[in-house]
């Protein structure tokens, strides 16, 4: 994914935000795979 891109899973809503001035790094792990 690039800047401004997103993805979602149906179900429970989630939200993240980066309150700092530095870029955030997100590591997303799905186990077991759902694809």
PQR file of N, CA, C, O and H, with PARSE charges and radii, in Angstrom:
ATOM      1  N   UNK A   1       0.829  -1.182   0.000 -0.4000 1.5000
ATOM      2  CA  UNK A   1       0.000   0.000   0.000 -0.0000 2.0000
ATOM      3  C   UNK A   1       0.873   1.245   0.000  0.5500 1.7000
ATOM      4  O   UNK A   1       1.962   1.264   0.572 -0.5500 1.4000
ATOM      5  N   UNK A   2       0.376   2.262  -0.643 -0.4000 1.5000
ATOM      6  CA  UNK A   2       1.095   3.533  -0.670 -0.0000 2.0000
ATOM      7  C   UNK A   2       0.374   4.581   0.158  0.5500 1.7000
ATOM      8  O   UNK A   2      -0.673   4.318   0.750 -0.5500 1.4000
ATOM      9  H   UNK A   2      -0.509   2.246  -1.108  0.4000 1.0000
ATOM     10  N   UNK A   3       0.951   5.767   0.190 -0.4000 1.5000
ATOM     11  CA  UNK A   3       0.359   6.860   0.950 -0.0000 2.0000
ATOM     12  C   UNK A   3      -1.067   7.117   0.476  0.5500 1.7000
ATOM     13  O   UNK A   3      -1.315   7.250  -0.722 -0.5500 1.4000
ATOM     14  H   UNK A   3       1.801   5.981  -0.290  0.4000 1.0000
ATOM     15  N   UNK A   4      -1.992   7.186   1.413 -0.4000 1.5000
ATOM     16  CA  UNK A   4      -3.392   7.440   1.096 -0.0000 2.0000
ATOM     17  C   UNK A   4      -4.191   6.191   0.766  0.5500 1.7000
ATOM     18  O   UNK A   4      -5.417   6.260   0.679 -0.5500 1.4000
ATOM     19  H   UNK A   4      -1.790   7.078   2.386  0.4000 1.0000
ATOM     20  N   UNK A   5      -3.529   5.042   0.576 -0.4000 1.5000
ATOM     21  CA  UNK A   5      -4.231   3.792   0.302 -0.0000 2.0000
ATOM     22  C   UNK A   5      -4.810   3.230   1.586  0.5500 1.7000
ATOM     23  O   UNK A   5      -4.379   3.587   2.682 -0.5500 1.4000
ATOM     24  H   UNK A   5      -2.533   4.986   0.647  0.4000 1.0000
ATOM     25  N   UNK A   6      -5.778   2.362   1.446 -0.4000 1.5000
ATOM     26  CA  UNK A   6      -6.361   1.718   2.618 -0.0000 2.0000
ATOM     27  C   UNK A   6      -6.915   0.361   2.225  0.5500 1.7000
ATOM     28  O   UNK A   6      -7.037   0.043   1.042 -0.5500 1.4000
ATOM     29  H   UNK A   6      -6.129   2.072   0.556  0.4000 1.0000
ATOM     30  N   UNK A   7      -7.247  -0.431   3.227 -0.4000 1.5000
ATOM     31  CA  UNK A   7      -7.950  -1.687   3.018 -0.0000 2.0000
ATOM     32  C   UNK A   7      -8.824  -1.924   4.222  0.5500 1.7000
ATOM     33  O   UNK A   7      -8.660  -1.271   5.252 -0.5500 1.4000
ATOM     34  H   UNK A   7      -7.148  -0.173   4.188  0.4000 1.0000
ATOM     35  N   UNK A   8      -9.751  -2.853   4.105 -0.4000 1.5000
ATOM     36  CA  UNK A   8     -10.650  -3.098   5.228 -0.0000 2.0000
ATOM     37  C   UNK A   8     -11.133  -4.535   5.207  0.5500 1.7000
ATOM     38  O   UNK A   8     -11.075  -5.226   4.190 -0.5500 1.4000
ATOM     39  H   UNK A   8      -9.885  -3.384   3.268  0.4000 1.0000
ATOM     40  N   UNK A   9     -11.606  -4.953   6.353 -0.4000 1.5000
ATOM     41  CA  UNK A   9     -12.281  -6.223   6.510 -0.0000 2.0000
ATOM     42  C   UNK A   9     -13.687  -5.914   6.972  0.5500 1.7000
ATOM     43  O   UNK A   9     -13.889  -5.022   7.796 -0.5500 1.4000
ATOM     44  H   UNK A   9     -11.653  -4.392   7.179  0.4000 1.0000
ATOM     45  N   UNK A  10     -14.666  -6.644   6.449 -0.4000 1.5000
ATOM     46  CA  UNK A  10     -16.033  -6.478   6.939 -0.0000 2.0000
ATOM     47  C   UNK A  10     -16.078  -6.854   8.412  0.5500 1.7000
ATOM     48  O   UNK A  10     -15.364  -7.755   8.851 -0.5500 1.4000
ATOM     49  H   UNK A  10     -14.502  -7.369   5.779  0.4000 1.0000
ATOM     50  N   UNK A  11     -16.900  -6.178   9.155 -0.4000 1.5000
ATOM     51  CA  UNK A  11     -17.039  -6.516  10.574 -0.0000 2.0000
ATOM     52  C   UNK A  11     -16.820  -5.323  11.467  0.5500 1.7000
ATOM     53  O   UNK A  11     -17.233  -4.207  11.152 -0.5500 1.4000
ATOM     54  H   UNK A  11     -17.480  -5.446   8.798  0.4000 1.0000
ATOM     55  N   UNK A  12     -16.171  -5.565  12.581 -0.4000 1.5000
ATOM     56  CA  UNK A  12     -15.954  -4.558  13.615 -0.0000 2.0000
ATOM     57  C   UNK A  12     -15.131  -3.373  13.084  0.5500 1.7000
ATOM     58  O   UNK A  12     -14.068  -3.581  12.500 -0.5500 1.4000
ATOM     59  H   UNK A  12     -15.836  -6.472  12.838  0.4000 1.0000
ATOM     60  N   UNK A  13     -15.606  -2.142  13.278 -0.4000 1.5000
ATOM     61  CA  UNK A  13     -14.843  -0.981  12.797 -0.0000 2.0000
ATOM     62  C   UNK A  13     -13.595  -0.730  13.651  0.5500 1.7000
ATOM     63  O   UNK A  13     -13.600  -0.959  14.861 -0.5500 1.4000
ATOM     64  H   UNK A  13     -16.470  -1.973  13.752  0.4000 1.0000
ATOM     65  N   UNK A  14     -12.542  -0.261  13.009 -0.4000 1.5000
ATOM     66  CA  UNK A  14     -11.288   0.068  13.670 -0.0000 2.0000
ATOM     67  C   UNK A  14     -10.833   1.440  13.201  0.5500 1.7000
ATOM     68  O   UNK A  14     -11.243   1.906  12.138 -0.5500 1.4000
ATOM     69  H   UNK A  14     -12.538  -0.074  12.027  0.4000 1.0000
ATOM     70  N   UNK A  15      -9.991   2.080  13.987 -0.4000 1.5000
ATOM     71  CA  UNK A  15      -9.418   3.370  13.594 -0.0000 2.0000
ATOM     72  C   UNK A  15      -8.022   3.487  14.185  0.5500 1.7000
ATOM     73  O   UNK A  15      -7.785   3.086  15.324 -0.5500 1.4000
ATOM     74  H   UNK A  15      -9.658   1.701  14.851  0.4000 1.0000
ATOM     75  N   UNK A  16      -7.104   4.038  13.406 -0.4000 1.5000
ATOM     76  CA  UNK A  16      -5.756   4.312  13.873 -0.0000 2.0000
ATOM     77  C   UNK A  16      -5.413   5.741  13.519  0.5500 1.7000
ATOM     78  O   UNK A  16      -5.919   6.297  12.544 -0.5500 1.4000
ATOM     79  H   UNK A  16      -7.297   4.364  12.481  0.4000 1.0000
ATOM     80  N   UNK A  17      -4.540   6.332  14.330 -0.4000 1.5000
ATOM     81  CA  UNK A  17      -4.044   7.658  13.984 -0.0000 2.0000
ATOM     82  C   UNK A  17      -2.630   7.804  14.522  0.5500 1.7000
ATOM     83  O   UNK A  17      -2.256   7.175  15.512 -0.5500 1.4000
ATOM     84  H   UNK A  17      -4.128   5.880  15.122  0.4000 1.0000
ATOM     85  N   UNK A  18      -1.870   8.627  13.868 -0.4000 1.5000
ATOM     86  CA  UNK A  18      -0.498   8.903  14.270 -0.0000 2.0000
ATOM     87  C   UNK A  18      -0.468  10.311  14.851  0.5500 1.7000
ATOM     88  O   UNK A  18      -0.526  11.280  14.095 -0.5500 1.4000
ATOM     89  H   UNK A  18      -2.174   9.138  13.064  0.4000 1.0000
ATOM     90  N   UNK A  19      -0.379  10.453  16.180 -0.4000 1.5000
ATOM     91  CA  UNK A  19      -0.399  11.779  16.783 -0.0000 2.0000
ATOM     92  C   UNK A  19       0.934  12.527  16.684  0.5500 1.7000
ATOM     93  O   UNK A  19       1.005  13.704  17.038 -0.5500 1.4000
ATOM     94  H   UNK A  19      -0.332   9.665  16.794  0.4000 1.0000
ATOM     95  N   UNK A  20       1.983  11.866  16.212 -0.4000 1.5000
ATOM     96  CA  UNK A  20       3.296  12.496  16.156 -0.0000 2.0000
ATOM     97  C   UNK A  20       3.597  13.120  14.803  0.5500 1.7000
ATOM     98  O   UNK A  20       2.823  12.987  13.855 -0.5500 1.4000
ATOM     99  H   UNK A  20       1.925  10.909  15.924  0.4000 1.0000
ATOM    100  N   UNK A  21       4.727  13.799  14.729 -0.4000 1.5000
ATOM    101  CA  UNK A  21       5.155  14.447  13.492 -0.0000 2.0000
ATOM    102  C   UNK A  21       5.912  13.489  12.568  0.5500 1.7000
ATOM    103  O   UNK A  21       6.024  13.748  11.370 -0.5500 1.4000
ATOM    104  H   UNK A  21       5.356  13.907  15.499  0.4000 1.0000
ATOM    105  N   UNK A  22       6.427  12.392  13.112 -0.4000 1.5000
ATOM    106  CA  UNK A  22       7.168  11.414  12.315 -0.0000 2.0000
ATOM    107  C   UNK A  22       6.202  10.473  11.606  0.5500 1.7000
ATOM    108  O   UNK A  22       5.126  10.188  12.132 -0.5500 1.4000
ATOM    109  H   UNK A  22       6.336  12.182  14.085  0.4000 1.0000
ATOM    110  N   UNK A  23       6.567   9.982  10.414 -0.4000 1.5000
ATOM    111  CA  UNK A  23       5.725   9.000   9.733 -0.0000 2.0000
ATOM    112  C   UNK A  23       5.573   7.735  10.586  0.5500 1.7000
ATOM    113  O   UNK A  23       6.505   7.329  11.281 -0.5500 1.4000
ATOM    114  H   UNK A  23       7.441  10.214   9.987  0.4000 1.0000
ATOM    115  N   UNK A  24       4.422   7.137  10.527 -0.4000 1.5000
ATOM    116  CA  UNK A  24       4.160   5.899  11.261 -0.0000 2.0000
ATOM    117  C   UNK A  24       4.483   4.697  10.381  0.5500 1.7000
ATOM    118  O   UNK A  24       4.377   4.766   9.156 -0.5500 1.4000
ATOM    119  H   UNK A  24       3.664   7.467   9.963  0.4000 1.0000
ATOM    120  N   UNK A  25       4.874   3.609  11.009 -0.4000 1.5000
ATOM    121  CA  UNK A  25       5.072   2.337  10.325 -0.0000 2.0000
ATOM    122  C   UNK A  25       4.065   1.368  10.913  0.5500 1.7000
ATOM    123  O   UNK A  25       4.007   1.182  12.128 -0.5500 1.4000
ATOM    124  H   UNK A  25       4.960   3.553  12.003  0.4000 1.0000
ATOM    125  N   UNK A  26       3.273   0.753  10.048 -0.4000 1.5000
ATOM    126  CA  UNK A  26       2.242  -0.179  10.497 -0.0000 2.0000
ATOM    127  C   UNK A  26       2.591  -1.569   9.993  0.5500 1.7000
ATOM    128  O   UNK A  26       2.904  -1.754   8.817 -0.5500 1.4000
ATOM    129  H   UNK A  26       3.320   0.904   9.061  0.4000 1.0000
ATOM    130  N   UNK A  27       2.534  -2.529  10.880 -0.4000 1.5000
ATOM    131  CA  UNK A  27       2.729  -3.931  10.509 -0.0000 2.0000
ATOM    132  C   UNK A  27       1.403  -4.628  10.757  0.5500 1.7000
ATOM    133  O   UNK A  27       0.933  -4.690  11.893 -0.5500 1.4000
ATOM    134  H   UNK A  27       2.280  -2.378  11.835  0.4000 1.0000
ATOM    135  N   UNK A  28       0.796  -5.154   9.697 -0.4000 1.5000
ATOM    136  CA  UNK A  28      -0.508  -5.795   9.795 -0.0000 2.0000
ATOM    137  C   UNK A  28      -0.305  -7.292   9.619  0.5500 1.7000
ATOM    138  O   UNK A  28       0.235  -7.728   8.602 -0.5500 1.4000
ATOM    139  H   UNK A  28       1.177  -5.104   8.774  0.4000 1.0000
ATOM    140  N   UNK A  29      -0.728  -8.075  10.590 -0.4000 1.5000
ATOM    141  CA  UNK A  29      -0.584  -9.524  10.544 -0.0000 2.0000
ATOM    142  C   UNK A  29      -1.964 -10.140  10.625  0.5500 1.7000
ATOM    143  O   UNK A  29      -2.751  -9.794  11.506 -0.5500 1.4000
ATOM    144  H   UNK A  29      -1.167  -7.721  11.416  0.4000 1.0000
ATOM    145  N   UNK A  30      -2.270 -11.063   9.701 -0.4000 1.5000
ATOM    146  CA  UNK A  30      -3.547 -11.769   9.703 -0.0000 2.0000
ATOM    147  C   UNK A  30      -3.240 -13.249   9.872  0.5500 1.7000
ATOM    148  O   UNK A  30      -2.536 -13.843   9.056 -0.5500 1.4000
ATOM    149  H   UNK A  30      -1.631 -11.345   8.985  0.4000 1.0000
ATOM    150  N   UNK A  31      -3.774 -13.842  10.938 -0.4000 1.5000
ATOM    151  CA  UNK A  31      -3.529 -15.252  11.193 -0.0000 2.0000
ATOM    152  C   UNK A  31      -4.773 -15.870  11.810  0.5500 1.7000
ATOM    153  O   UNK A  31      -5.244 -15.387  12.840 -0.5500 1.4000
ATOM    154  H   UNK A  31      -4.346 -13.360  11.601  0.4000 1.0000
ATOM    155  N   UNK A  32      -5.312 -16.910  11.220 -0.4000 1.5000
ATOM    156  CA  UNK A  32      -4.890 -17.544   9.983 -0.0000 2.0000
ATOM    157  C   UNK A  32      -5.245 -16.666   8.785  0.5500 1.7000
ATOM    158  O   UNK A  32      -6.075 -15.765   8.908 -0.5500 1.4000
ATOM    159  H   UNK A  32      -4.930 -17.302  10.383  0.4000 1.0000
ATOM    160  N   UNK A  33      -4.626 -16.916   7.623 -0.4000 1.5000
ATOM    161  CA  UNK A  33      -4.928 -16.125   6.432 -0.0000 2.0000
ATOM    162  C   UNK A  33      -6.420 -16.170   6.102  0.5500 1.7000
ATOM    163  O   UNK A  33      -7.059 -17.216   6.218 -0.5500 1.4000
ATOM    164  H   UNK A  33      -3.952 -17.648   7.523  0.4000 1.0000
ATOM    165  N   UNK A  34      -6.962 -15.036   5.696 -0.4000 1.5000
ATOM    166  CA  UNK A  34      -8.389 -14.969   5.352 -0.0000 2.0000
ATOM    167  C   UNK A  34      -8.602 -14.746   3.863  0.5500 1.7000
ATOM    168  O   UNK A  34      -9.715 -14.434   3.441 -0.5500 1.4000
ATOM    169  H   UNK A  34      -6.444 -14.186   5.603  0.4000 1.0000
ATOM    170  N   UNK A  35      -7.567 -14.900   3.068 -0.4000 1.5000
ATOM    171  CA  UNK A  35      -7.689 -14.706   1.626 -0.0000 2.0000
ATOM    172  C   UNK A  35      -7.775 -16.016   0.914  0.5500 1.7000
ATOM    173  O   UNK A  35      -7.883 -16.046  -0.312 -0.5500 1.4000
ATOM    174  H   UNK A  35      -6.662 -15.154   3.411  0.4000 1.0000
TER
END
